[in-house]
Amino acid sequence: MSDTILVSTRKGLFVLERGVQPWSVKQTAFLGDNVALSLADPRDGAWYAVLDLGHFGNKLQRSRDRGVTWQEIAVPAFGDAEQVITGDGKPPLPATLRLIWALEAGGPDQPGRLWAGTIPGGLFRSDDHGDSWHLVRGLWDRPERLGWFGGGYDQPGIHSICVDPRDARCVSVGISTGGVWHTQDGGDTWAQGASGMRAEYLPPEQSFDPHKQDVHHMVQCPAAPDTLWVQHHNGVFRSDNGGTQWHEVENVPPSVFGFAVAVHPREPGTAWFVPARKDQARVPVEARVVVARTRDRGRSFDVLREGLPQEQAYDLTYRHALAVDRSGDRLAFGTTTGGFWISEDQGDRWQMLSARLPPVYAVSFA
Amino acid sequence: VAKIVLAAQLARWLPADGGERETAWQCAGDSVREVLDALFVQCPTLRGYVLDERGKIRRHVAVFVDGTALSHHSDLGEPLGGHAEVHVLQALSGG
């Protein structure tokens, strides 16, 4: 099990550790600054933090000593000629980095490779641990990109990147709003893969258009990479064939709306969701924080609530704010109101972190 | 030569190199662009805080030249006076 959790919040990066006390804040970094996302690279142990500085743009920091010292590194940048053209009628705008919305390590055979998904919809690759970044033109130059549009943000964004453990050249990305895309050659060529997803928010004749699916988050089972799970704007979807065809899972209690999804590292049929009332409301159903878990590929669900607040709770869990560790037993999630809970038993029981955190954007085990 | 004054909120992101972070710099150049470029030679990481990747002043950064705010659409290449004072601040918007 992992005994360290990185919590990215509106007011800094918090490092939680399990010690004599069950869990506590061991250290902080960038206290007061907006940390949108963090990554612990499983290959070399490096930590990365995305700082979304309101005035001064997005920055990336890297630590090679588990958060003791940090070094500013490069951020992805769009060239002068690049434009953001969207499918929802907004006027074209120059492409500039709005947010690093996804950050993932490449394969064990690709030391130094990192992938970064951004708003406004560019995927970037680094082969030197983030010292330099290159726009992945194979995806950016797809004509279908011009039909993407923003979900919660003004511009489309790539928030999910899944690197296939069998072959790290195979990468899948989830886009809000632009469906799912796959590459099998490290990013040179791409294919759309959101068939079967259904968008309630579109005119009926367009509802199955794969290019207009608002994927909120996508995860891939490490031990069975043909299984992927998606929490979508109006539902939950599962793929059994590597993300080409998707099946709607309609019975997630208490709501199919939400942002976060996690999949068990070895059991592809086991996944967790943190549902909320759709979609303008975005608060827990009946003001009760619950986690929905399936162990049978979505045929049935348990509603897990032991240790979670069951009255007057208005916590929303963002897409990167639910994580499962390598064991598959330990889970953690944090919320917009700074609530934070950890489970040691796949979600059966939850323990609240006693710290009162700032709004939580992202959670990952290190 | 112009004097460039950085807001403390901006200067805090400069590498300290063991000493104090400077908030006031003397930079040679005949335009805002040139004096900023001269500053960025000394502080390479600062560029991305003041300008976006297209070289435009960031949306929530304000640049004052001798007390007058530059428009974000203004030409950074316009000539500066002999002893101009350039203040780089965070705008009171966004953030």
Interface residues (C-beta under 8 A of the other chain):
Chain A: L53 G54 H55 F56 G57 K59 E72 V75 A77 F78 D80 P94 T96 L97
Chain B: Q9 L10 W13 T45 G48 Y49 V50 D52 E53 R54 R58 H60 V61 Q90 A91 G94 G95
